[in-house]
């Protein structure tokens, strides 16, 4: 999290010199590298991409909740956000060329990239961005997407500058604008969203039931796009997607998972690309009063019941790493010195006894098949919990029902997150008591205070101390049991080059790919 150390501040209330923070040139201009082979990039061709999704969870709205990876891929290539993840810095410019804050870290100004136009050739203005951010803020999860920013405090300054005023100091605000702040034309009606022009490297040619064809946007302001088109095919299971790749029906199976990787190991014409530390797959325990997990001793016991090494070995087939109940494992300031939890059944049983936990009843653990291994993780945890006398019944829920009925309200369920390079990201969106996506209903005043200290501090040494305190509190008592991090696994035909190597949502940045 170096962006706050390089930011340009205002002095004495007057605007200082504008600086381009974490510019594309300083970051290599891309999140990808040659996946295999080498040589000079070639222009032309259509990349056929397989990605996961379910018909019941389809959305066309860039400001909606994208439960399907297929929807997210399409949206991220058609609509630009203000910033995106980068290689050398975790926040780099996209539609915003630069940004700067006031000295009190409450006011942020984003300058739009010169030459940015919509797919129909209309220039992008500050008014378009303001309208889009206000629309985003007014969604049900708007507070989580733009924390501390009220819609009335998003304004335009001239034709190319957007001003956002936060309710509190936030040195980390730019990192929160990645892959959520998609920009539409001002005044776009909800009925027009599905066909609304974006500003991204590709434009929509057609869309049918989760499948789409995207054409190169010749007007894009960014680096050269080599592909003529990208065809996206939605698959409901990783195995079906892998089979399509093996049969030559697609060129890239995105986030295919460990089982598919094992299937492809014997094929010399298929490459396995592995992105370490890619996806968090926590078990969520509701902490609010009335939940069987409201007592922190019960949550601690659950974290001691699990055999993390066995989970990584069996659920992820070794394609992953053990985690330690702190979200944001890829953060440069992740607290590696906090002791690693290991299974301790004796202590778990004692904690459950001290808390008066009812071992006579059976507890439903709700899960989905949304991503590879998620349901398997629930089943294996249920088996391990029996060793401590805890009866767990795994309930597999259809994706659409899960996101509508269970997420953020259920007592005990699995979830997953693909953004893992920022502890503060999770603090602001998932863990702080007022966050719009507080999955466990956690309300810890000490954690909230530590979070505000982190985001309100410019001094790197002080910030590191506050961030360590924040992580320790999360480790001790949050509602998340993060047992491991899954590797991201893409399967690709030999002709596919320059695929993204970033973990998490960085994998959808396919504009630099080329075909031999």
N, C-alpha and C positions, 0 to 999 in steps of 0.2 A: 504494500500500500504506500507507494512513494508519491502519489499524485499531489498530496497536500504539502509535501516538502518542496515541490517545484512550482507551486501556484504563484500567480502574480496577485499581490494584494493592493488595495487602494490605500493611499496614505493621506491622513488628515481629511478624509471625505472626498478627496479629488481623485480622478481616475489616473492610475499609474500607466506606465508603458505597457501596451498589449504584448503578450507573449504567447506563442503557440506551445501549449503544454502537451508533452508526450506526442509530438507530431508524428504523422505517418512516416516521415523520413527517418526520424530517430528510432522508430520501432521496426524498421525494415519494410514498412508499408504493407505487411501482410501477416496473417496468423498461420501461414502454412509454409511448408518446405517440400522439396522434392520427395515424394513418397517412395519412389524407386526409379532406378535408372538416372538419366540426366539429359543433357542436350538442351537445345534451344526450344522454348515453348512454341507450339504450333497453333495456328488459328483454325477455327472451324470445328464442326462436329457437334453431336448431341450427347450429353451425359445422361444416361438412364439411371436414376437413383431410386432405390427401394428404401422406404422408411416406415416406421411403425405408426399405427393409428387404428381407431375404431369408428365405425359409422355413427355410433351413438354419441360420440364426443366431438364431432366435426364442428369447427367454427371458421368463419371467414373474416371475422372482425379482428383487426390488429390490436385493438384495445380490449378484447375479450380474454377469457382464460383459455390458453392453448394447452389442453391436456394431451393432444396428439402431436407427436414429433413431426408428422407429415405436414400438419397445418403450420407449425412453427417454422419449418424449413421454407415453405412457400412464402409465408408472410415476411420472414427476415430477408429474403432475396428480392422481394417486390417493394417493401417499405423500409426506408432507412431510419434508424434510430439516431439520436444525437451523438452517441458514442458507442464503441464496441470493445470487447476484450482485445488485448494485444499481447505480443510476445515478451517484450522487454519491460513494458508497463502494463498493469492490468486494466487501464483505461486509456484508449486512444481515440482520436477524432474520427467522426464519420460525417454526419450532416452538419455537426458543429465543428468548425475549424479550430476554435480556441475557446477558452473559458477563463474567467477570473472572478475573484471574490472580493467583497468589501473586507476591511480590516477586522470587523467583528464576526466574519464568517457567516453572516445571515443573508447577504445579498449576493447572488451569483448571476453573471452575465455570460451568455453563450452567443458567439458570433457565427452566423451561418456561412458555410463554405461558399466561396465565390463560384459562380457557374452552375450551382445546383438548380436543376429544373425538374418538374414533374414529367412523367412519360409522354404527356401531350405537348411538351415544350414550354409550358407555363413556368416562369421563374418562381422559385420557392421564396416566400417572404416571411418576415418575422411574424406577421399576422397569421399565416398558415400554421406556424409552429405553436404560437400561443393558443390558437383555437384547438389544435390537436392535444396539447398538454392539458388544457382545461377539460376536454372531453375525457381524456385518460383519468384525470383527477376525480371526475364525477362518476366513474364506474364503481361498482360495489367494493372493489379492492383498491380504490384510488389512493387511499392513505398509505397503503403498503407500497405502492408503486412510486409515489412522490411524497415520502414521509416529511411531515412538517411544513408542506407547501399547501396553502389554501388556493383554490381556483382564482379568487379575486386578487391574489398576489402574483399572478403570472401576467406580465404585460410586455408590450413591444416598445423598443427604443429605436426609432428610425425604421428602415426597411430590412436591416440585416442583424439586429441584435434582440435577443430575448432576455428578459429580466425576471428572475424568480427570487422572491423574498421568503425566507424560512421563518417559522415561529421561534426557532432556536438556532444557535450557532452549529454549523455542520461543515467541518473541513473535508468530509468524505463524500459530499453530495455528488460529484461527477460520476463516481463508481455506481451510483444508483440509477443513472440514466442509460445504462447499457441495455440494449435489447428489450426495452419496454416503451421507449419514447418514440414510437413510430409516428411519422408525420403524414397527414392527409391534407387535402385542399380545404381551406376554410369554408365552412358551410355545407360540407358533404352530408347528405341525408343518410339515415340509417339504411334506407332501402337501396341506396346507391353504393354501399360499402363494398359489396362483393366485386364490383367492377371499377372501383375508384382507382385512378392512377396513383402510383407511388413515385418514389424518386430513386429506387434501388437499382442494382446492376442488371436486373432482369424485369421484364414486364409480362403480365399474364396474357397468354394466348387463349387458353381454354381451361376450364375446371369442371370435373365431373366426379362427384361422390368421393372426394378425398384425393383424386388423381388430378394432375395438372401438367400443362406444358407451358414453360416459361421461355420467352425469347430474349436474346441479348438486347440491352438498352444502349443504343449507340450514343445517347445523350448523357450517359452517366458521367459525373464529374471525377470519379475515382480512377484508380489504375486500370490498365488495359484489361478488358475481359476477352478471353480467347475463345470461349465456347460460343457457338451459335445459339444453342438452346439447352435447357435442362428439362427432362421429363421426370416427373415425380409419380411413383406408384406406391399406394398405401397397402401395407400388409398388416394383418391382425396378429401374426406370430413371427418371432425371429426365425423359426425353422422354415416357414413358408418363404420368407424373404431370402434366406440363404439358398434354398432349393432353386429359386428363380435365378440367382446369380450363377449357381453351378450349371444351370441349364442354358446360360447365355442370354437370358431374357432381360437382365439388367447389368449395369457395369459396376454399381456400387451398392452394397448392403450397409446402410448406416446404422451404427449402434446395434450390431447383430447379436452380441452376447457370446459367452464362453462356449455354450453348447454348439452353436453354429461354427465357432472358430475351430473346435475339435473336428467337426465334420469336414472342414475345408483344409485341414492340415496336410492331407496327402495330395492335394491338387497343386501342381507346379505352376499352373496358369492363374492361380488365385493368390493374392497377397493378403496377409493378416496384419492390419495396422493397429497397434496397441497404444492407447492414450492412458498413462497411469493416472490414478487419483481423479477419476472422471465423474463418478456419480455417487452421491450419498444415498443410502437406503435405510433410514432410521425407523425404529419402532417408536410411535408416539403414544405417550401416556397422559391422559387428561389430568391436569393438576388442580382444576377448580373444585370447590367444595361440593361434596356429594359424589364425586368420583371415587372408585375403590383405590385409585392411585394418588389421591390428594395428599396423603402423608408422604413427605420426602423420604422416610425410611423405607417405604414400600418401593419407591422408584429406585432407590439405591440397591435394594435387594434384587430387583429385576436386572439391574446392570451387572450384578455379581453372579446371577444365575447363568448368563450366556457364556458359551465357549466361543470366543471370537475367532481363534485360530481354526476351529472346526467349521465355523460359518464360512470363512473365506475359502477354505479348502473344498467344502462340499457344495455350497451354494454358488460360488464364483469359479469353481474348478481351479482355484489358485490364481485366477486373473483378477487380483485385487490385493488390498492391504488391510491390516487390522486398524481400526479407528478407536478413538478414546472419548466418545460422547461429547465432542466439541465440533460444531458445524463450521466449515470454512477451512478445511485441512490444507488447502493449497496456498493459504495466505503466507507471505514472507515472514510475518510476525506471529505465526501460529506457535502456541506455547508447547514446545517439544519437551520441556523439562517437567511438566506435570506428570506424575507417575502413571504408567499405563495400567489400566484396570485389567484384571484377569479373573477367571472364574474362581469363586470362593463360596461353595454351597453352604458350608457351616455358618459363615457370617450372614449369608442371605437368609437362612432359616431363622437365625436369631433376630435379625431385623424385622422379619415378618411377624414373629412371635411378639416382639416388643410393640409393634404397631397394631396388634390385634387383627391382623389380616385374616379374612375368612377363607380358610383352605377347604371348606366343605363345598363351596360353590364352584361352578365352572365359568371361566371368563372368556368371552368371545374376542378373538383377535381378527379384525377385518382386514382383508387384503384384496389385491386385484392382480390381473395378468398384464397390467399396462407395460411393464418392462421385464426383460428376461431375469429370472431369479427372484423376483419380488415375492411371489406366492411361496416359492421354495424356502425363502428365508423365514417366513411365518411358520411353516410346517416344522422346520428344524428347531426353531426357538421353542415351539410347543413341546417337542420331544425333550429338549433340554430342561425345560421348566418342570417337567414331571419329577426330575431328580430332586427338586426342592419341595415336592409335594403340591405344586401349583398345577391345577387342571386348566388347560387352555384349549379352546375349541376354535379352529381356524375356519373363518367364514369368508369364502371367496365371493366378492361382489362385482357386478358388472360395472365397467368404468364410469359410465354416465351417472349411475345411481350413487357410486362412491363419492364423486366430486360434489354432487348435489346434497347428499344426505349424511355422509360420514365425515368428510374432511372438515376440520376445524371444530367439529362438535362431538365426534365419537370419543369414547373413553379409552379405546385401545385399538390401534390400527397401524399399518405400515404406510409409508409414503416414500417419495424419492425427490431428490433435487440434483440438477445438473450444473449448478453454479457453485463452485467450491473454493474460489480463490480469494475470498474476503470474509473474515470473521464478522466485520461490521455489517456487511450485506445481510447476513442472517440475523444479526442482532436487531437491525432496523426493520426487517420485513417479517421475521418469524418469531422472535423471542421477546422483544420489548413488550411491555404490558399493553401499550396502545397500538401495536402493529396490526395492520389489517389482515395479516395471514398468520396470526398467532395460533399455531396448530394445536397447542396443548392447553391453551387458556392460562399460561403461566403469568403470574403477576408478582414480581419480585422487585421491591423498591430499591434494594441494594444493587441489583443488576441494572435497573433503569438508570440509577445515578452514575454507575461506572460507564454505561454506554454514552450518556451525555458528556461525561468528562473526556472520553475518547474522541468523539466527533467535534468537540469544542476546543481541542488542544492542537496548537501548531508545533510546539516543541517536540521533536522526535523522541527524546529520552522520556519526557513526561508521558507522552502518548503510549509508549511501549509499556510503561508501568501500569497505566490504567487498563490497557488492553489485556495484560496478564491477569489483572484482578477480575476483569469481565469474564475471561475464559475459565478462571478458577470457580467462579460462582456458577457458571453454566455447567461445568463438570460436576459440581457438588449436588445441584438440585433441580436442574431443568427437567422438562417433560420428555426429552429426547434420549433414546437409547441408540446411539450411533455405533454399531458394532464393526462396520467396515466400509471401505470405499471400493467400489467396483471400477475396474479398468474399462475404458471405452474401447470397443472393438469394432472396427470397420473391416469389411471384406471387399476387396477391389480387384477388378480385372487388371492385367498387366499394363494395359494401354492407358490407365488413368494416372495422371501425374499431379503433383503439387496439392495434395489433399491437406486440409487443415490438421494441425497437430495439437492445437489447444484443447484442453479438457473442457467439459461442460458444453455450454451453448456456443462456444467458439467453433464447434464442428460444423455449424450450419453456414459458415462463411466460405461458400464454394466458388466465389467469383474469380479466384485465381487458378482454378483447375484447368488443365488442358489435356488433350488426348493425342496420343501418338498413333 
